[in-house]
């Protein structure tokens, strides 16, 4: 009985973390993740509600936490911290300066909540990992962070773009749709209002960028559907 109670408490904590990490999660997803029945998930959600956690149910969709509710800072195991430190070494080789800056600041915040011994071990690991992708440590773009915001907030974006091998620059209004990583560089998939079609832009070819206040209507397809249904596009133009 004690073992079962411990397992359930652990699962309830994990469900709560999942609810905070994801905007909306279904009972089916939770049951598969924790290898329990959907009925068990229903009981767990009721237990969380009875303990004062403001779980909001969206009929036919799943569960979310009431806006503004926050858990206390989570703790990281040493293995989880090591995974983040290892990922940092790959990020530091990225050619987009804005992405490196944002990730580094996030990692610093994570380091600040680690236990002292975990923090010391993570620092040791950081000094013993070397990733050689960007051999000359060069930076070719500085717009990834802004484009991520434009993509998630559905904001029209104006760019000045110079295609490879062309001297002429074009000014375009785009609707950011997806970001693709090619080793250390990045590509942007966006609906180009100049060409009236989806186009792929190299971030290192974007000479200037400005987000508009105006929003665009989200495109009703997934990235996989874009790959499957749309003809392969060349890099802009």
TACORBEL-V393379 format. One record per pair of residues at least 12 apart in sequence whose ideal C-beta (glycine too) atoms are under 6 Angstrom apart, sorted by sequence separation. I is the first residue (numbers start at 1). J is the second residue. D is the distance in whole Angstrom. If there is no record, write none. Layout:
i:j:d
I:J:D
I:J:D
This chain:
i:j:d
54:66:4
91:103:5
177:189:5
159:172:6
177:190:5
187:200:5
188:201:5
27:41:5
176:190:5
54:69:5
158:173:6
175:190:6
187:202:6
174:190:4
175:191:4
156:173:6
157:174:5
186:203:5
174:192:5
88:107:5
172:192:6
173:193:5
172:194:5
11:34:5
151:176:4
150:176:5
15:44:6
147:176:6
12:44:6
81:114:6
200:233:5
202:235:6
199:233:6
198:233:6
200:235:5
201:236:5
26:62:4
24:61:6
25:62:5
81:118:5
85:122:5
199:236:4
24:62:5
25:63:6
93:131:6
24:64:5
73:113:5
78:118:5
85:125:5
89:129:5
93:133:4
81:122:5
85:126:5
90:131:6
93:134:4
147:188:6
175:216:4
89:131:4
97:139:5
144:186:6
177:219:6
78:121:6
82:125:6
102:145:5
162:205:5
95:139:6
98:142:5
161:205:6
95:140:4
96:141:5
97:142:5
99:144:4
161:206:6
162:207:6
178:223:5
19:65:5
98:144:5
99:145:6
98:145:4
159:206:5
160:207:4
96:144:4
160:208:4
134:184:5
159:209:5
20:71:5
133:184:5
158:210:5
157:211:5
155:211:5
156:212:4
156:214:5
143:203:6
155:215:6
156:216:5
150:211:5
154:215:5
141:203:4
154:216:5
141:204:5
143:206:6
140:204:4
154:218:5
143:209:5
163:236:6
163:237:5
95:184:5
94:184:5
95:185:5
96:186:6
93:184:6
